[in-house]
Every structure is written in C-alpha cells, then in structure tokens.
Amino acid sequence: MNDTIIKVSRNTDRSPTDAASTQTVAFSHYNYLSAQLPINTTTKDLVANDIRVQATQCLRNIKSIVESIDHNMNDVIKINIYLKDLKDADKDIEQDIKAIDTIYAAFFQGYLPTRTIIAVADLPNDALVQMDAVISNGRGTHPQAPSELIKVARNTEEVPRDSASPHTIAFSHYNNISAQLPIDCATGELIAGGIKEQTEQCLHNVKAILASIEVPLQDIVKVNIFLTRLADIKAVDEIYAMFFSDSIIANEQSYIPARTITAVSALPMNALVQIDVIVSHGDGTPPQAVEDKHGIVIEANNTDKAPKDPLSTQTVAFSHYNHLSGQLPIDPDTGKIIDGDIAAQTKQCLENIKAIVESVDHVMDDVVKINIQLKNIEDIDKVNAVYTPFFNADLPARTVVGVSDIAMDALIQIEAIVSNAEGTAPI
C-alpha cells in the first residue's frame, strides 16, 4: 500500500479530550472531528441543563479544535447534531432546533455548513446535545502541496430550502448533502402518505439536488437513512431498490452505495424518514483543473469474510477515502447475530470492519472516523475495553449515540471511514 500521504491525528487542551478517541483526524483534504459534548473545558463538567447553553458549548468546543489546527469555522463542511429525546409530550424536536438556531449561525461568518439533525434515545454523560463535524483541509496532508482549494455551496429551487443549511457543499473531490426530509417543494409541507411516500420524496429531493449540480445517482458513495420505526425498513427498501435500479445498471461493477440505517427517536417536522448522502465529485473544486480530474473512479468492494447486504456495498472508495456500510455483529458464516453480550458483539462488529478494511489492502490504523450506535449507552466502558486494542496507533475520531433499536435486535452497530492513500484511478 502506498502510504506516502500521512494521517494527522491531533488533540488540543482547549477542548475536552477522550481517552477512546482523537479530537480531529486529518487525511488529504478533509478533517473528521469527534463528537463534542457540552463539557466546559476548564471544569470538565457539563454546562447548564439548557439546550441553548449546551449547544453553544458544543460549538465552542468545535471552534477551539478547528482553530487549534489553524483553521476557522468557515472551513466546516458538515455538522451533525444529535439531540437527546426527553420523551416530554410538551416538548418536541422543533423546539430544540429553534433554540439551537438562535445561536448557531453566529459561529459562521461565511455560508453555513450542510447539516443533519436527529433525536436519539440517549447521549454520553446524559447530555441534551452533541455535535460532530467534517472540516475542509485545503493544504492537504504531507506530502501534498498546500493548495487554496475553494468550498462551493449550492442550492436549487427544485428542493425545499432550509435557512440554516445549504443543499450541498463541495470541496475537492466530495460533496456533502444536507439531510433531506420528505417535504413537497410545492407546498413546503410533509408529503401526504406513509413511509413509502415519504421515502420516495426524500430520494426525489436527493435526486433533484444532484441533478442541479449535474451529478448522476451513480456518483453517490454513502447513504444514511434515519427511521423513527425500524420496522419500516422493508417498505423503505422497496422504494430504495427502485431508486437505485438505474444506477446499478449504469455501473459496470453493479454496486449501490455503502449504507447505514439508524433508528431515531424523532426527526424534524415529525417525519418518519430522513436521508442524507455523500457524493463523489470527480471534477474537484477550483483551482483543481477539471481536465486533470475526470476519470477518477469509484471502487466498490465486498468480501465473503464480512456480512453482505443486497442493498449496500461493504466499502465504496473514491479518491482518498473509503466509506464503509454500518456493520452489525453478524457472523458472516451464518448470517445471524452472534450469541453473546455487548463485549462479544462489539468484537464481532470490529472483526467485520477489519475484514473489510483488510480486503482492500488497508489496516485498521487507516480508519479516520468511527460512529457507534448502542442500545444501552451505559455499555460504553465495556465497548471501549474491546475497541481500543483494534488500533495500534492514534485512535480515530469517534461519535457514540444511544438508540432505541438496532436491526436484528443487535446491541451495537459500528460504521467507519477509512483513509485511502493510494487513491482511486487515475490518481
């Protein structure tokens, strides 16, 4: 493996640290930040039990990390906001979003990042909110020559707009799309109907955004689906498979994107489903020359050493990153969840990730970001005891959330993003 491009892992004492993760991991033209809790850096305690105060602290911690690596908040490409579902009949996710939005925009002097907001069953430290981020890294990592690449934000009138986030932000060879709700552009309201209609509308909105930037469906490398009822997945898959049928035909490798499904407690506008995507951007952003960047290919790969899913590819590589589908604690030989407690299931998830990573000639220390879903957030210490030995060098950036349900009644699901030093052809 060509390892000349290096991964740069950094922590700063300006923001809270975690023994099981690195605050920011840069590789090539992107930085991935660990989820930031509303912890005061000086006192090491959670700030006041108020959503606006806690959201402000999360953003301050992100800002401290970003500035510690000589960047600024206008380099943020994507923000993911995780709200704790308090199961309060008199309070919904919309109230939390409105409260956050009163302080959110002030942290950014240019245009706002793309954004995904979900409510989950639980968060570490009993926080009300946590946030993670993806940062542009124009200078690249050694030995790439520093280059003042620009960030390109775009919206289309064909899709409902959110004043707090653009539809898509491209930087270098990737586009990050804001999460799409099942909103009818003509009315600005949720589409009429059930889960199938809502899924179709989400995917229609994604497709319209891609069409507006002249990107085909087959350029999607990763899909994240958020469902309020995990039992709806069969209905979602029916629509999803139809949506990607032309994309599969258009690709010689007959692949569909890597995919992770997350059970959420609530979504904005009381939607049943929300979808966001990560898109390859072969042309790059200026000053990268278009004529030099055409032909960078997507490389999709599956291995028999990890569980397969007919509606997702285990790993999809493009340029200098691989995006992996969420991995359940499934024995690849039986196709069933393994017997055992959270420690055993954590190990199986990580063994599956390791098998996928090694099948494309990489190692676990090439992982830059890990996302973990837990049925019981209090299991985190048991998870960490199994987790850390899988890495020999600096740990990846990481986000952990508690969820109400996981497919196949698993206790844990883990997904990963992996650095790809050799890039994909013609790099």
Buried (B, 14 or more C-beta within 10 A) or exposed (E): EEEEBBBBBBBBEBBBBBEBBBBBBBBBBBBBBBBBBBBBBEEEEBBEEEBBBBBBBBBBBBBBBBBBBEBEBBBBBBBBBBBBBBEEEEEBBEEBBEBBBEEBEEBBEEBBBBBBBBBBBBBBEEBBBBBBBBBBBBBBBEEBEEEEBBBBBBBBEBBBBBEBBBBBBBBBBBBBBBBBBBBBBEEEEBBEEEBBBBBBBBBBBBBBBBBBBEBBBBBBBBBBBBBBBBEBBEBBBBBBEEBBEEBBEEBEEEBBBBBBBBBBBBBBBEBBBBBBBBBBBBBBBEEBEEEEBEEBBBBBBBBEBBBBBEBBBBBBBBBBBBBBBBBBBBBBEEEEBBEEEBBBBBBBBBBBBBBBBBBBEBBBBBBBBBBBBBBBBEBBEBBBEBBEEBBEEBBBBBBBBBBBBBBEEBBBBBBBBBBBBBBBEEB
